[in-house]
Amino acid sequence: MRFVNWTDAEIQRWLWLRAIEWNVFPAFASQPLVPIMFLLFSWYWVVAAVVALNILWSVIRYSYVNITAAIVTCLFVAWAKWPFAIGSTIYLFIHLKFVPGLIALFWPLLAGLIPPSGKIGVIELAFAKKIGYVPGDAELQSAVWYHKAAKRGDADAQYNLGRLYYEGRGVPQDYAQAVAWHRKAAEQGDAVAQCSLGLMYIEGQGVPQDYTQAAFWVCKAAEQGVAVAQSLLGYMYKKGWGVPQDHTKAVAWYRKAAEQGYAEAQSAMGEAYYFGQGVPLDDAQAATWFRKAAEQGVAVSQFLLGNLYCSGRGIPQDYAEAYFWLDVAAADKLNVRLSEQIVKDRHKAASHMTPADHARAQERARKWLDAHKAKPQ
């Protein structure tokens, strides 16, 4: 098989197809063979033998990869499956063996229905290594090298390989593989991997949803100072996910992340003071934290800060400032549940402003949005 004149995309497609076929090699190779075997043996014994061989094959399919066998078998199957199936069917029908005859006729399709449930990406990388392929695709190339380093026990490579599997970049998306590699890195103390593993337990991606396990791993990352994990752990205490519900502990973890500048935690701190959950109700403190988060683009904080300016709670009443933050918040189309209230509050603020003040606030909001449009809200 010559790959010299093939593009990277063509080679990657070849690798992908061979990996799928290799994953269920006995079933794949059986497409032309089983109909012939029906002429010699009982059909149910033949089918049972194929299933048994496929199970046994799963033990060696990752360690034994043979390019020649893959190519020869592929060509044989492609050319022989239908002639063998149709010929065997005719013979069996002539001898009044209708059940095996029908199975023989449709066997190339039935064999193809056996799902490739194994680690296709691992086989694909093994084939790539066998043919000496260095991919032009940077992500696939990264997957090859991360896989080598991860197998040697490099925690950073294990985490990064897990991310590639999670996102389906360079390798097929596979949450189970993502969990497996994140766990290896997490068990070595990699804080980011611990946080990612916790998130996958929360979402039930690659593992059954388990808030207790999620809290275990998120806590480990939070204790190492990862702001995302600290904020997430605060949310878990607020909701009682995997830990006893405790608003005081929630605020303590939110504060750690907020003081590192993490916008979502700053917003959560503002809400804690705004609603008096875990801390005494304090509109001035709420306004302080809402402003920090609002300036980083958190729409909920922009809305609540505008609300505080409109009502004069915790800060001096200022309708122009209220309108500005409400107008900025209204640009976030993702907050559908807040949009109606934002429009009402913005209209209320506008009703207390002169046309000139209204125009200035609108222009200020437009400039702010233009300056921050590259930043995710």
N, C-alpha and C positions, 0 to 999 in steps of 0.2 A: 504494500500500500504506500503510495507516494503522497507526501504532504507538502512538498517543496513549493508547489505553485498554488497552494490553497490559502485563502485568507484566514485571518484569526477567527472570524465568525463561522466559517465553514468547518474549521478544525474543532471549534468548541461544540458545534452541532454534532459532528461525528463522535466526539468524546461523550456527549450527553446520550446519544442513541445507543452507543456500545455499552455505556454504563447501565442503562435500563435493561438491555438484553442480558448482560452479564449477571445482573442481580437475580434474574429468574432463568438462568441459563438452561437447566434441564427442560423446563416448560417451553422455552423459546425453541430449543433444538428439537423438541418433540413434534412440532407442527407437521413436518413431512413424515416423521418416523412412526408416530402412533397409528395413523391409518394403515400402514403396512403391517404393524404388529397385530392389528385386529384380525388379520388373515391367519395368524398363527396361534394367538392366545385369546382367552376370554376378555372381552372389552373392559370389564370391571377390574380385572387384575392389572391390566395395562395402565388404566387411569390411576389406580392405587399406587403402582410403581412410580409413575411420574410425580405424584404428590410426595411420596416418600423421598425420592431423589431430590426434589426441590427443597425439602426440609434439611436433608443432609448437606446439600450444597450451601445452605446459609452459614454453615460452620466454617467453610474455607473460602467463600467468595471474596472476602476482603484481602486475604493474604496471598491468594493465587490469582494473578491477572496475566492472561496470555493473549498477546495481540494477534498472533497467527490463528489461534483457535477462534477468536472472536470474528475475524474477517472471513475465514473459511466457512464457519457456521452460518454467518450472515448471508453469504452468497448462496450456500446450499439451501437454506430455508427459503430465501427469496425466489429461487428458480424451481424448487421441487415441491413446495407445500401443496399447491393446488393440483398439479398433475397427479401427485401421489394420493391426495385426498379424493379426487374425482375417480381415479382408476380403482382405488380400493372400494369406494362406494358402489361402483358398478358391479364389481366382483361379488361383494356381499349381498347386493340386491338380487343378483342372479341366483345365489344360493339361499335366497329367502331369509337372510339375516338383516331384517329391517332396522332394528334398534342400533346395533353396532354400525350399520351402514349410514344412518343419519348422523350418529356421533362422529364417524370418520369424515363425513362431508363437511361438517361444521367445526371440526377440531382446530383448524388454523385460527378460527375466530375465538373459540373457547379457550385455547391456550393463551391467546393474547389478552384475555380478561383477567388473568392472574395478576393481582396488583403488585407493583414494584415497591414494597413497603420497607425495603432496607435503606441503608445510608448511601444513596446514589452519589452524593458529592464525594464521598471517600473513594468510591470506585472510579469516578471520573478523574480525580486527582491522580490515582494510581496509574490509570491509562496514560494520562498526560506525561507522567514521569517516565513511563516505559518507552514512549516515542520521542522523549527528549524535547518536548514542546515547552517553549518559554513564551507564554501568551503576551500579546500586545495589550490586551485588556488589563489595565492596572489593578482592577479589583480582583480579577481571577489570579493574576500574578501574586497579589498580596495573600490571597487565600492559600496558594501553594506554599509560600514561605511561612506564613503563620502556622499552617498545619505542621510543617517540619519542626518549627520551634516549640509549638504547643506540645507535640509528642515528646519532646525532650524535657518538658516540665516548666517551660517559661510561662509564668503567670500572666504577663502582659500579652503575650501571643495567644494564650488560651482565651483571655477576655476578648481580644480583637477578633479571633476566629469565631467566637460565640456571637459577636455583633454581626459579622458577615452572614452567619447562618440565620440570625434573627431577621435581618433586613433583606436577605436573599440577594446579596451583592457578591458576585464572583463565584458563588455556590448556590444551589437551589435553596429556597427558603425552607427551613426545617427547625421548628421551635424546640423539638426534643433534643436536637444536636446543640442548639443554642444553650439550652439549660445544662446539658452535660458539660460543655466547655466553660460556661460561666461558673458552674459548681466547682470545677477543678481549680479555677483561679480564686474563687471565693474561699475555698478551703486552705489556700496558701496565704490568705489575709488580704487579698486585693479588694480594697474598699469599694471601688466602682463596680466591680463584678458582684460584690455582695449586695449592693443596692439594686443592680439590674436583676439579679436572681430573685430578690424580694418582690420586685415589680411583676415578674413573671408568675410568681405564686399568687399575687393579688389578682392578676388578669386571668389566671388559669391557662397560660400559654406554654404548651409543652409539658405541663404538670397539672394535676388536679388543683383547682383553686383551694388555697389553704392559707388563711390569714395568720394562723399561729406560726407557720414556717416563714411567711412573709415578714412578720414582726421580728422573728429571730435574726434573719439576715439583714433587714433594714436597720435594726438596732446596732448590729456590728459595724455597719458602714457609718451610721450616725456618730457612734462613739469615736470613730477615727476622723471626725470633722468634716465629712462630706455634706455640704449644705443641702443638696437635693434630698439626701437620706434623712437629715434632721427635720426638714420641712415635712417630708412624707410621714415620718414617725409621729410628728405633731398631729398630723391629720388622722393617723390611725388611733392615737389616744383620744382625739375629739370624737371619732365615730365608734370607738370600742372595737376596732378590727384586730383581733389576735391579741389584744391587751385589754385590761379593764378600762372602761371609759373614764377619763380623768382630764378635765379641762385645764387644771393647773399644770399637769405634766405636759399637756399639749402646748400650752403657751411657753413653757420652759424650752421645749425643743424648737418651737417656731422662732423664739428669740435668738437662739444660737445661729440659726440659718439666716435670719433677718439681719443680724449684726455682721454677717459676711456679705451682705448686699443682695441676697437672693430675693427677687421681687415677689414671688408667690408667698414666701414666708412673711415679708413685710406687709403684704395685703392681709394675710391671716392675722397678724398682730393687730392691724387696724380694726379688723372685724371683732377680734376678742375684746378690745377696749370699747368699740361701738355698741356691742350687745351685752357687755359685762359678763363674758364667759371665761372663767379662769383667772380673771383680774377684775378689780372694781371698774364699773362703768366710768369712762373718762373720755369725753369728746375731744379734749385737747390732744391727748395722747393718740386717739384714733386718727385725728387730722394729721398729726406728725407722720405716722406710719403710712397712712393713705397717700400722702404727698410723695413719699419715697417710692412707693410702688407705682403710683400714677405717672411719675416722671420716667419710669422704666417701661411704661406702656400697658400696665394692667388695667383693663377697661372697668372692672368692678370697682377698683379703688378710685378711678377717675370719676365714676358715677357717684360714689358715696362721698368723695371729697366735694364734688359739686353740690351734693345734697346738703352737706354741712355748711358750705358757704351761703347757700340759699336760705337756710333756716337760722344761720348765725349761731350754731351749736359748737362750742369749743374754740371757735375762731370768729373774728368780727364779720358780720354779715356783709357780703360783697356780691351783688348780683352779676357784675361783669365777670368776676372770677368764677362764679358759679356757672354762668353761661359758657365760658371758655372750656371748663373741664367737662361739662355735660355734652358740649358739641364734639369734643375730642372722643368721648366715650361712645357717642352715637355712631361714629365711623366704624366701630368694631361690629361687623354684621354677625359675628358668631354668637353674640349675647342676645339672642332673640327674646329670651324670657325677660330681659331688662329693657328692651328697646321701647316698649310702650310707656313705661314709667320715666325713662330718660327723656322722651319727647315731651311728656307732661311737665316735668320739672324744668326743662329748658324753656318751654313756653311760659311757665310761671316767672322764671328769671327775666326773660325778654320783656314781659309786661311791665317790669319795673325799671326798664332802661330807656334811655333816649335813643332815637335812631342812629345817632353818631356813635354812641357807646356800643350799640348792638353791632354795627358794621365793624368797629374796631375789634370786638371780641371774635367775630366770625373770621376776620382776616388773621388774627393771632392764632386761632385754632387751625386755619388752613396752613399757615407757615409751620406750625408745630408738627402737623401731620406729614407735611412734605419732608421735614427734617428727620422724621422718625419712621417713614414708610418702609425702610429696609429692615427695620427691627421688628421681630415677631411680637405680637401683642398677646 
